[in-house]
Amino acid sequence: MSDLPHDGGKMPGPRLTPRQKAAVVVRLLLSDGAVPALSSLPEAQQTELAIQLARMAPIDQATVAAVAAEFVQAIENIGLSFPQGLDGALGLLDGVISPSAQNRLKELSPASYQGDPWDRINAADADRLVRVLERESNQVAAVILTKLKVAKAAEVLGMIPGDRARQITYGVSLTGDVAPDVVYRIGISLAEELETRPARAFSDGPVLRVGAILNQAPGSVRDQILEGLESEDPDFANEIRQAIFTFADIPARLGERDIPKIQGVIDQDDLITVQAGAGGGDRKAIEFILANISKRLAEGIADEAKDKGVVKTEDTEAAMMRIVNSIRELEASGEIAFVAKDA
């Protein structure tokens, strides 16, 4: 910046502008080895300060002392300071305001997005861009289309219904007068929308949530609920049936080679209890298990079940539930894989 003009001559304290005084304070701090946090200032102020430093002429010790004293007094008179800019306020309020309010405020802050937002937008899938454009006005959609790469713009335009596509295309002819900062803000808003998934109260969908609940429910309760769902919403009921895994599902959902694997993680006493108390579809499931383990072990379980006598229904269901939970853990770990149910 050697070509920048100097203010010229020695400058007495009273004639210094606030910007010149700021330059003096920064120079004084740097000469003492202190590093002021200038990077926290807006870039425009950093630039102005650097230019002012380049323009400064030598000043006498009395002026330096006067500026330093004024600076110290100003610091001592500060009762409370506040963050500069919206980003600073967000940092101060982190964990205090709600996530939705925080996300909304971030959308209002251009500085919160790093890099060129249009690079991120051009990398997005065309179908996601189409869904976004459906919610935008024709004017905004035209700006977005103009900023896309030609191939991506053509792909997106081809996925939009004819009338809307024509309106957006016409809007492109009107984008010449759109200010660059408006285009940048549109890009930031769109890029952040593409990057941010809406907050969800539940990590799983309703089918998986209901399925998980019914997996842990007693068989009689589960059957009653499924029958009710069948009459209310057959499609939803069918999806639930696909999602749940019960003891009676073992023959249809497991292969014969899976049984030795589950044998190692289930309690033999539970097999004895189920053998003694199971009926209906559950009876077929325990027979399937016994048919695919060693004959000697299967006969031993059958004999002990006979000796056990009558077993309470709740004890049988509890044993089946423990077996099912062990099987589901194996499936979740990838040790076994369920066969899909017939619709």
C-alpha positions in Angstrom: 0.0 0.0 0.0 3.0 2.4 -0.6 1.0 4.4 -3.1 -1.6 5.4 -0.5 -1.3 9.1 0.4 0.0 10.1 3.9 -1.9 12.5 6.1 1.4 14.4 6.3 3.2 16.1 9.2 2.8 15.5 12.9 -0.7 15.3 14.1 -1.6 16.7 17.5 -4.0 14.7 19.6 -7.1 17.0 19.3 -6.9 16.7 15.4 -6.9 12.9 15.3 -10.1 11.3 14.0 -11.5 8.2 15.7 -10.2 6.1 12.9 -6.7 7.6 13.3 -6.9 7.0 17.0 -7.8 3.4 16.4 -4.7 3.0 14.2 -2.5 4.5 16.9 -3.9 2.1 19.5 -3.4 -0.9 17.2 0.2 0.2 16.4 0.9 0.7 20.1 -0.4 -2.7 21.0 1.6 -4.4 18.3 4.7 -2.6 19.3 4.3 -4.0 22.8 3.9 -7.6 21.5 0.1 -7.7 22.1 -2.0 -9.2 19.3 -5.4 -7.4 19.1 -8.3 -9.7 17.9 -8.9 -7.8 14.7 -10.1 -10.9 12.9 -13.3 -10.6 15.0 -14.2 -7.3 13.3 -16.2 -7.2 10.1 -13.9 -7.4 7.0 -14.9 -3.9 6.0 -13.6 -2.5 9.3 -10.4 -4.5 9.1 -9.8 -3.1 5.6 -10.4 0.4 6.7 -8.1 0.0 9.6 -5.3 -1.4 7.4 -5.7 1.5 5.0 -5.6 4.0 7.8 -2.4 2.4 9.2 -0.8 2.8 5.8 -1.7 6.5 5.7 -0.4 7.4 9.1 2.6 9.7 9.5 4.9 9.7 12.6 3.3 11.3 15.7 5.0 12.6 18.9 5.1 10.9 22.3 2.6 13.4 23.8 0.0 12.4 21.2 0.6 8.7 21.7 0.2 9.2 25.5 -3.0 11.2 25.0 -4.5 8.7 22.7 -3.6 5.8 25.0 -5.0 7.6 28.1 -8.2 8.3 26.2 -8.4 4.6 25.1 -7.9 3.4 28.7 -10.5 5.7 30.0 -13.0 4.6 27.4 -12.4 1.0 28.3 -12.8 1.7 32.0 -16.1 3.5 31.4 -17.6 0.5 29.6 -20.2 -1.0 31.9 -21.4 -3.8 29.6 -20.3 -4.9 26.1 -22.4 -6.7 23.5 -21.4 -9.0 20.7 -20.9 -7.5 17.3 -23.2 -8.7 14.6 -25.8 -11.5 14.4 -23.1 -14.2 14.5 -21.8 -12.8 17.8 -25.3 -12.7 19.2 -25.9 -16.3 18.2 -22.7 -17.4 19.9 -23.8 -15.6 23.1 -27.2 -17.2 23.0 -26.1 -20.7 22.1 -28.0 -23.2 24.3 -30.4 -20.4 25.5 -32.7 -20.0 22.6 -34.6 -22.8 20.8 -33.0 -24.7 17.9 -35.7 -23.5 15.6 -35.1 -19.9 16.5 -31.4 -20.4 16.1 -31.8 -21.9 12.7 -34.0 -19.0 11.6 -31.4 -16.5 12.8 -28.7 -18.3 11.0 -30.6 -17.9 7.8 -30.6 -14.1 8.2 -26.8 -14.0 8.6 -24.9 -14.2 5.3 -21.6 -14.5 7.1 -22.7 -17.8 8.6 -22.2 -19.6 5.3 -18.7 -20.4 4.3 -17.7 -20.5 0.6 -19.8 -20.1 -2.5 -23.3 -21.4 -1.9 -23.9 -22.0 -5.6 -21.2 -24.7 -5.6 -23.3 -26.6 -3.0 -26.5 -26.0 -4.9 -25.1 -27.2 -8.2 -24.0 -30.4 -6.5 -27.5 -31.2 -5.2 -29.7 -33.8 -6.8 -32.1 -32.5 -9.4 -35.1 -33.9 -7.7 -34.3 -32.1 -4.5 -33.9 -28.8 -6.4 -37.2 -29.4 -8.0 -38.9 -29.8 -4.7 -37.3 -26.6 -3.5 -38.4 -24.7 -6.6 -42.0 -25.8 -6.1 -42.1 -23.7 -3.0 -40.5 -20.6 -4.5 -41.9 -17.7 -6.5 -41.3 -17.7 -10.2 -38.8 -14.8 -9.8 -36.7 -16.6 -7.2 -36.9 -19.8 -9.2 -35.7 -17.9 -12.3 -32.7 -16.6 -10.3 -31.9 -20.1 -9.1 -32.2 -21.6 -12.6 -29.9 -18.9 -14.0 -27.2 -19.7 -11.4 -27.3 -23.4 -12.1 -24.9 -25.0 -14.6 -26.5 -25.4 -18.0 -26.8 -29.2 -17.9 -28.3 -29.1 -14.3 -30.6 -26.3 -15.2 -31.9 -28.3 -18.2 -32.4 -31.4 -16.1 -34.3 -29.4 -13.4 -36.4 -27.6 -16.0 -37.4 -30.9 -17.6 -38.8 -32.1 -14.3 -41.1 -29.1 -13.8 -44.7 -29.1 -15.2 -45.0 -27.3 -18.5 -46.9 -24.1 -17.4 -44.6 -23.5 -14.4 -41.5 -24.2 -16.5 -42.6 -21.6 -19.1 -43.2 -19.0 -16.3 -39.8 -19.6 -14.8 -38.1 -19.5 -18.2 -39.7 -16.1 -18.9 -38.6 -14.9 -15.5 -35.0 -15.6 -16.5 -35.3 -12.7 -18.9 -36.0 -10.4 -16.0 -33.0 -11.4 -13.8 -30.6 -9.0 -15.4 -31.3 -6.2 -12.8 -31.2 -8.4 -9.7 -28.5 -7.1 -7.4 -25.5 -9.4 -6.6 -26.2 -9.3 -2.9 -29.7 -10.5 -3.5 -28.5 -13.4 -5.6 -26.0 -14.2 -2.9 -28.6 -14.2 -0.2 -30.9 -16.4 -2.3 -27.9 -18.8 -2.7 -27.2 -18.9 1.0 -30.8 -19.5 1.9 -31.1 -22.3 -0.6 -27.8 -23.9 0.3 -28.6 -24.0 4.0 -32.1 -25.5 3.2 -30.4 -28.2 1.2 -27.9 -28.9 4.0 -30.3 -28.8 6.9 -32.8 -31.5 7.5 -35.9 -30.5 9.4 -35.7 -31.4 13.1 -37.7 -34.6 13.8 -39.3 -35.5 17.0 -38.9 -39.2 16.1 -35.9 -40.8 14.5 -38.0 -43.7 13.0 -41.1 -43.6 11.0 -44.5 -44.7 12.4 -44.3 -48.2 11.0 -41.0 -48.9 12.7 -42.2 -47.3 16.0 -45.5 -49.2 16.1 -43.7 -52.4 15.0 -41.1 -52.0 17.9 -44.0 -51.5 20.4 -45.9 -54.5 19.2 -42.7 -56.6 19.2 -42.7 -56.2 23.0 -46.4 -56.6 23.5 -48.0 -59.9 24.6 -49.3 -61.9 21.7 -53.0 -61.5 22.6 -52.6 -57.7 22.8 -50.6 -57.6 19.5 -53.2 -59.7 17.6 -56.1 -57.5 18.9 -54.3 -54.3 17.8 -53.5 -55.7 14.4 -57.1 -56.8 13.9 -58.3 -53.3 14.7 -55.7 -51.7 12.4 -56.8 -54.1 9.6 -60.3 -52.6 9.7 -59.1 -49.0 10.0 -56.2 -49.0 7.6 -55.4 -52.3 5.8 -52.3 -50.9 4.1 -50.8 -49.6 7.4 -51.7 -52.8 9.1 -49.9 -54.8 6.4 -46.8 -52.6 6.7 -46.8 -53.2 10.5 -47.0 -57.0 9.9 -44.0 -56.7 7.7 -42.1 -54.7 10.3 -42.8 -56.9 13.4 -41.0 -60.1 14.2 -42.7 -62.5 16.6 -41.9 -66.0 17.8 -44.4 -67.5 15.4 -42.5 -65.8 12.5 -39.4 -67.8 13.1 -40.1 -70.6 10.5 -40.9 -68.1 7.8 -38.3 -65.4 8.6 -35.2 -67.6 9.5 -33.3 -70.1 7.5 -32.5 -73.6 8.8 -28.8 -72.6 9.0 -29.6 -69.7 11.3 -30.9 -71.9 14.1 -27.5 -73.1 15.3 -26.4 -69.4 15.5 -29.4 -68.4 17.7 -29.0 -71.6 19.8 -25.8 -70.1 21.2 -27.4 -66.9 22.4 -30.7 -68.2 23.9 -31.3 -69.8 27.2 -32.1 -73.5 27.0 -34.6 -73.1 29.9 -36.6 -70.7 27.7 -36.7 -73.4 25.0 -38.0 -75.9 27.5 -40.6 -73.4 28.8 -41.9 -72.6 25.2 -41.9 -76.3 24.3 -44.1 -77.0 27.4 -46.5 -74.1 26.9 -46.6 -73.0 23.3 -49.6 -73.7 21.0 -50.8 -72.7 17.5 -48.3 -70.9 15.4 -45.9 -70.7 18.3 -45.9 -74.5 18.5 -44.8 -74.7 14.8 -42.0 -72.3 15.6 -40.6 -74.3 18.5 -40.8 -77.5 16.4 -38.9 -75.7 13.7 -36.1 -74.8 16.2 -35.9 -78.3 17.6 -35.8 -79.8 14.1 -32.7 -77.9 13.3 -30.6 -78.5 16.3 -28.9 -81.8 17.3 -31.3 -84.7 17.8 -29.9 -85.5 21.2 -30.4 -81.9 22.4 -33.9 -81.7 20.9 -35.0 -84.9 22.6 -33.6 -83.6 26.0 -35.5 -80.4 25.7 -38.7 -82.3 24.8 -38.3 -84.7 27.8 -37.6 -81.8 30.2 -40.7 -80.0 28.9 -42.8 -83.0 29.7 -41.4 -83.1 33.2 -42.1 -79.4 33.6 -45.9 -80.0 33.3 -48.3 -77.1 32.9 -46.8 -73.7 32.2 -48.5 -70.4 32.8 -49.3 -68.4 29.6 -47.4 -65.3 30.9 -44.3 -67.5 31.6 -44.4 -68.9 28.1 -44.8 -65.5 26.5 -42.0 -64.1 28.6 -39.7 -66.9 27.4 -40.7 -66.4 23.8 -40.0 -62.7 24.1 -36.5 -63.3 25.4 -35.8 -65.6 22.5 -37.2 -63.1 20.0 -35.1 -60.3 21.5 -31.9 -62.4 21.2 -32.8 -63.2 17.6 -33.4 -59.5 16.8 -30.0 -58.6 18.4 -28.3 -61.1 16.1 -30.2 -59.6 13.1 -29.2 -56.1 14.1 -25.5 -57.1 14.3 -25.6 -58.7 10.9 -25.0 -62.3 12.1 -28.3 -63.4 10.5 -30.7 -61.9 8.0 -34.5 -62.0 8.1 -36.4 -63.4 5.1 -39.0 -60.8 3.9 -42.6 -61.6 4.7 -45.1 -62.3 1.9 -47.4 -59.3 1.5 
